[in-house]
Amino acid sequence: MTDQQTPDLDRALGFTIPGRHARGRLVRVGPVLEDILSAHAYPPAIEALLTEALTLTALIGSTLKDPSGQLTLQTQTEAGVVTLMVCDYRGGELRGYIQFDADKLAELPEEPTLFALFGTGYLAITFDLASSGERYQGIVPLDGETLAEAAQNYFIRSEQIPTLIRLGIAKGGRVAGGLFLQHLPEGEDGRERLHVRMDHPEWEHVAILGGTMGADELADPALPLETLVWRLFNEEDEVRVQGETRLVRGCRCTIAHFAQVLAQFPLEDRREMADGDGFIRVDCAFCAKVFPVPVEGENAVS
């Protein structure tokens, strides 16, 4: 029975379907979205775009096996309304921001298309694996209707892995959910992939079931993620839930961190960066805050 008193939010849940050689991930974000979005006075269209991007980042990032690994989503555009969008995930920490041209945005309809926002744009997905030091990146054009479609195309084209991604955003925003499904031969990484067998009947079955998941269900905090897994795959012989990941706002900016970075510069250079009060003021785009970092050993610029 669903506990209506305990909304299921800011959590990712992994699962596998051994008999279908498939793996999946469900995610739902709420207070974390509120924390990130409330730091910026974004117009509705930009806020909706960042909501989708953050949900997608949490969905894909939470599949990383390396707890210190990082996933970064970044857009590259040519003459688009959105000049820069960056989101990243590391160990359950989520953050993101958007830079945009307000004048160009004002010329668009209330619910602009992805092409209207980005023009000729590209989505870069970067995986940084801290444990091995590996870093790899894929870039796909933003030629679909949603960011989720572009990310799905990345896995199909670049990774050659049959993949399904679905996202849902609650009316009014600031609560969103997502479903990520992949087909891996024999249910294991590292095996020969099915790039020449995209019509494999096991994958077709999983993809059809995944496609029935409604956007409203994904974004409904009253529905536990385990319930969504059961709704989709209750007729399978075995479904293994792999554990959860809790999501938090992940801006890693602190005065101590910036002081450590700035300490690499000579004292005279730091003095030139400082204001009249002896502080170097560092602007964090992720959390929309300015951090006053004192020049080491200086109360004021001489």
N, C-alpha and C positions, 0 to 999 in steps of 0.2 A: 504494500500500500504506500502511495506517495505521501511523504511528510510535507504538508503544505507550509509548515512553520519553518522549514529549513531549506531555503533556496540553494540550488546547486550551482555555484558560481565560482569563477576564477580557478578552474580545475581542468586538467587534461587527463584522459583515460585511454590507455592502450589496450589492444586486444588482438588475438590471432584466431583464425579459423583453419585449423590444421587440415581438415578434410578438403578444403578448397585452396590450400596453399596461398592464403591471403593474410594480410595484416591490416590493422586499422587504428585510427586515432579519432577520438572525439574531444572537443574542447568547448568550454563556455566561459565567457569573460563578462564581468559586470563592474564591480567596484574598481578593478584595475583600469578599465576603460575610463571610468569617471575620473579617476585620479589624473590620468594622462591628458584627457581632453579638457578638463577644467582648468588646466594650466595655460590654455591658449583660448583666445576668443575667435575660434574659427567660424566662418560662415557655414551654414548647413551642408552645402555640397562638399566642402573640404572636410568637415567633420565626418560625414558619411564615408568618404573615401579613406580617411585614416582609420576609421572603425573597421572597415573591411581589411585594410592592410595589416592592422595589429592582430586581428583574429586569424588571418592567414599565417602570419609570422608565428603566433603561438601554436598553431596547428602543425606546421611543418617543423618548427624548432623543437617541439616536444618529442619528436621522433628520434632526436639525436641520442645515441647510446653513451657518448662521452659527456659526463655531467659538466665538464668545463668547456665543452665545445660551444661555438656560437654560430647562429644563423643570422644573416643579414639580408634584408630585402631592400633594394634601392632602384629607383627609376632614373632613366636617362631620357631626356626629352629634347626636341628641337622645336623652338618657338611655341611651346605649349603654355597653358595657364599655370600648370604646376611646374615649377622650375627645379624642385628637388623634393624627393620623398625618401626617408630613411627609417626603417624599423629594424630592431634586432632583438634576439632572444638568447639568453644564456642562463642555464640552470634554473629555469622557471621565472627569470627576470625578463620583463617585457618593457620596451620603450619605443618611441617613434615620434617623428614630427614631419611637417610639410611646410615648404616655402612655396609661395604662389604669387602671381600677379593679380592684385585686387581689381585693377582696371579692366583687364581682360575677362576676369571672372564675372564682372558686372554686366558684360555683354552677352552672357550665356543664359539659357533658360534655367528655371529653378532646379531641374534635375538633369544636368548635362551628361552626355555620353562619355565613355572613357576616352574616345578619340577627341572629343571637344576639350577635355581637360589636359590631355597629353600631346595631341597632335601625333607626329611620327615619334613614338616613344618605345622604350625598351625596358624590360624588367630584368634586373640582375639578381640572381640568387647565389649567395656565397656561403660556403660551409668552411668554418675554421675549426679543426680538430686539435684541441690543445694537447691531448695525450700523445699524439703522434707527430704533431707539427705540420700536418698536411693541410692544404688549403686549396679548394677547388671552387670554380665558379661557372655558372651557366647563364647565358643571356638569350632571352626570347623577345620577340616583338609584342607590343601591347596592341594586338590586332583583334582581340576578342571584345566581348561586351563587358567583362568583369576582370578584376585582378585574379580571381580564382581560376578563371578559364586560362589566363596566361600562364599561371603556375602549373596547372594541369598539363598544358602543352609542353612546359619545360621538362617534366618527368617523362612524357611520352616521346618527345623528340630528342632531347639531350641525353637523358638517362636510359631511354628505351625500356621503360618500365610501365606496363599498363596501370593507369592511375585514375581515380575519381576523386574530385574535390567539390564539396558543396558547402556553402555558407548561408547563414540566416541572420538577419538583423531585426531586432524587435522594433515595433512601431515606436517612434520617438527616440530610437537609438540608445546607445550606451549600455546595451545588453546584446550580445551576439554569440553565435555558436558556429561550429564547423565540423565537418566529417571528412576524413582522409582515408582512402582505401587504396591498397596496392596489391598486385599479384606478384609473388615471388615463387619461382619453381620450388616445389617440395617445402615451401614455407621457410626457406633459409636465404640469408644474404650470401652473395658470392657464387651462387650457382649460375648456370647458363640462363640468361634472361630470355624472355619470350618476345623479343623484338620482331621475330618473323612469324609469331603465332598470336597476334593480337585478338584473334577470334576464338581463343581457347575457351571451350565450354565452361570450365570451372570459373574463369574470370567473368565471362558473360553473365553467369548466374549471380555472382557477387555484385557486379556492377548494376544489374537490373534491380536488385534489392536495395542497394545503396541509393539508387536514383529515386526510390519512393520516399525517402526521408524528406519531410517538409521543412521549409525554412522556419516556419513557426515553431515546429518541434525543437529544432536546433537552438532556438533563441528563448525557449520557455524555461525559466529558472525553476519552475515547479516540477519539471521532469528530470529526475536523476539521470546522469549519463549512462549508468548501468541499465536503466529502463529502455533507453534508446537502442542500446546494443541488443537487448532482448527482443524489442519490437522488430528489428531488422532480421535477426538470425536465430530466432527461437526454434526453427525447424531443423537447424543443423545438428549433426551428431555431437559436435563438441565446439565450444567457444571458450577460449582461455582469456580471462582478464589479466592483464600484465601489471597492474598497479597504476597509481595516479601520480601526477605532478601538480603541485600547487603553484599558482601563478601570482606574481607580485609585480608592482611597478619597479622597474629596474634602472632608474637613472643613477649612474655611478659617480656623479659629480659631487665632490666635497672640496672644501678649501685645502685640506691636507693633500688630496690628490693633485690639485692644480699647483700647489706649492712644490710638490715633488717634481712635476713636469717642468715648471719654470726654473727650478734650481739648476737645471742643465745649462741655463744661459748665464753668461758672465754678469757680475753684479752691475757693471756699468750699463749693460743692455737692459737689465731689469729696471734700473732707475729711469731709463728713457721711456719704458713702457708705463711706468707708474703715473698716477695723477698727483695733484698738489697735496693730497693727504698721505702720500706714501703707499698707495695701494694700486696693484694691478687688477683691474676689474675684468673678470672673465665671464663672458656671456655663454650660458649653456642653452643651446637651441632645443634640446630634448625636454627640459623642465621649465624653460622660459624664466630662468632666474639669473641674476648677476652675482657672482661670487667675488667679494673683495679679498684679494690675496696680498698680505703685507710683503713689502720688499724686505728680505732677510736682513736684520740688523739695522733697518732704517725706519725711523718714525716719520720721516718726510724726505722728499727728494731734495738733495743738496744742490 
